[in-house]
Amino acid sequence: MITDNIKRIESAFSRLTEGLFSAVSLCPEKYNIREMRFRSGRPAVIITDKGTFFISPCGRLTTILSSAVIKTDKEEIKELFIRICGYSVHSFTESVNRGYITISGGHRIGIAGTAVTENGRIIAVRDIECINFRIAREIKGAANGVFNECFSDGLRSVIIAGPPAGGKTTVLRDLARQLSGDERGLMKKVFVCDERGEIAASFCSESQNDIGINCDVVTSYPKGEGIMMGLRAFSPDVIICDEVSTDEEASAIECGVNSGVEFILSIHARSEKELKSKPILKRLLKTGAFNGIVLLSSVNLCSVEKIIKAGDIPD
């Protein structure tokens, strides 16, 4: 069953320790929280759409650092980590080694500590020091601006660029819903490569986000492998994937383009200048499939700042 945003946000709060949960539950801005950052021996930091704050035990947000704000010590960070893992830390070893855990509701929790390596590969993470909750939300209609700019004349390949927390994943999720659903009468065959589990937020084999009627999703597969699976077995009209960054992923996309499949992708870029300097973008543009790039606003969540033509990106 698809959860509403209040239940989704509360599902993230339920992973907090008793003291942190009590403070956040009393916070008047609790449903506007975007991130919660907890660091060993340092003050807890709460980020909302209004800015960055400290929090007191009574839930008051403040920009003033004082002895009245909550600090998390080593033991509380350890307890928080165990709660995030559902008291089964070993079950999340591989995910923790990648630096994050995705929990029910689609919330991604960053985990930072000391890496244990073997032959150049991370095999464990110990002494967890920093934990960052990124709160997921489903915003139906978030992709309306992108849809009207890019898909009013039919399906095409599009690259969506924007800063971290700028709404790229939210837009991708809503595009999947609009393209594969009956709201616009399209019912396109959409295939989502959800490597980080943030687009569909699948939990116990069920997508908790509305990604449309005619949409298939693979979760936690590396994007390159997921794309090839989609091409081999699902005959998609369009493949959607988030945060494309590697040559392996670009190679899989090239295979898809050569097979006649459209792609909707996202990449990180804070500005047009940064966008133009990205080698991965230049490789994607060489496929000839992408006529333009949608740059999202760094101020207004999910809104289109500019459409950049492929020809304006230097070789």
Number of C-alpha atoms within 10 A of each C-alpha: 8 14 15 14 17 11 13 21 22 16 18 22 19 14 19 20 17 11 13 23 18 15 18 24 17 14 19 11 17 18 17 14 21 20 21 21 18 24 20 19 15 15 21 19 21 23 18 15 12 10 10 16 20 23 24 22 18 15 21 16 21 16 12 11 12 11 9 13 21 22 20 20 15 16 11 20 22 17 14 22 22 15 16 22 19 13 12 11 13 10 11 15 16 15 15 24 21 15 16 19 22 24 20 17 29 28 23 22 23 17 20 20 16 12 16 13 12 9 6 7 10 15 15 18 19 12 13 18 20 20 23 18 25 20 23 22 20 23 17 16 15 20 24 18 15 22 19 10 13 19 16 9 9 8 17 16 21 21 21 25 26 25 17 13 15 21 24 26 24 22 28 26 28 24 25 29 27 25 26 25 21 14 11 10 10 14 18 21 20 28 27 27 26 22 20 23 24 25 30 30 28 22 15 8 8 11 22 22 25 22 25 23 17 18 22 20 21 19 21 15 15 15 28 20 15 24 24 17 16 21 21 11 8 13 15 22 19 26 27 24 25 24 17 20 16 12 14 14 21 19 17 18 26 20 15 21 18 12 11 13 19 22 25 20 21 24 23 21 21 17 16 15 10 10 21 17 14 15 13 17 20 16 15 19 18 12 15 12 20 19 16 19 25 21 28 26 19 19 10 12 17 26 21 20 16 12 16 17 12 17 10 9 18 8 11
